[in-house]
Amino acid sequence: MAEHHDNEQESGTVVQSKPKTKRPPLYKVLLLNDDYTPMEFVVHILERFFGMNSTQAFDIMLTVHKKGVAVVGVFSHEIAETKVAQVMDFSRRHQHPLQCTMEKE
């Protein structure tokens, strides 16, 4: 019985001495409300760049409209940065002032 206990201790020590792999930080992508961007355009953005179905996109769009901001996804830094750039570029090309930002979770 004592021998089994020693093995447990040893394996416990081994597990503890392993360096913990740190998870890369995640980033929230946020859409901000404005008084000019049409609701349909926001829904289109959510479907196109965030893979939402029309119901999900409509619900998030309403949240942005009512609360002024909504989290539209959580991603690694690179993906979040890409999504923000895509949304901002697409919005500008369609002459909408829609703002999309990211912040560390």
N, C-alpha and C positions, 0 to 999 in steps of 0.2 A: 504494500500500500504506500509506503514512504517513497519507494522508487517512482511510482506513478506520479506522485505529488511533485517530485523533483523535475520530471519531464515536463509537467505542466508549467512549472516555474520557468524552466529553460525556454520552452516555446513562447511563453508570455514575454520573456525578455527579448527574444528574437523579434517578435512582432512589434514590440515597443521601440526597438532600436532602428527599425526601418524608417527612412526619412518619409515623412508624409508628402505625397505629391499634392501640391497646391492646385486647386481647381482654378482655371483662368477666370477672371472676373467677368460677369455678365453685364450687359447694358440694356436698359429699357429704351425703346424707341417711342417717342411721344409725338402726337399730332396736336397742334395748337389751333384753337378756334380763331376765326377772323370774320369780319362782316361782309366779305366779298366773295369768297370761294363758294361756288354752288355745292349744295349737299350731295347732288348726284356725282359730282367730280370726286368728292371725298370718298364716297362709296366705291367708285371706280378704282381709286388709288388703293384702297384696302383690299379689293378683290385682286387687282393686278400684281401688287408688290408684296402683299402679305398672305396671299392664298386663302382669303376668307370667302365663304359663300355669301350670297346676297343678304341673308338674314343677319349673319354675324357682322358684316360690313355696315349694314343699316343701324344695328344696335350701337356699334362703336361710334359711328358718325353722330348719332343722337347724343351720346355721352360727351363727345367733343363739343357739340353745339350747346348742351346744357351746362356742362361743368367747366368748359374752357380748355380742357386738355384731357387726353386719354392715352394710356399705354396701349400701343398697337402690336407690341411683340417684345420678346426678350431674347437677345442674341449675343454671340461673342463680339468682341470689339470690331473685328474686321467686317463681319456681316452687318452689324448695326450701322457702321459707318457707310457701307455700300447702300443700305436701304435708305438712309437719310439723304445721301447724294442723289439716288434715283428719284425719290419723291420730290426733292427740291428742284431738280433739273426738269422733271416732267411737268411740275406745276408752273415753272417759269416759261417753259415752251408753250404752255397753254394760257399764259398771261394771268395766272392766279397767284395771289400772295400767300398761299398756304405755307405754314411753317412746320418743319419736322425737325426734331432735335433728339439727342440721346443723352442719357445720364447713367452713371454707374449705379448698379442695383444695390 
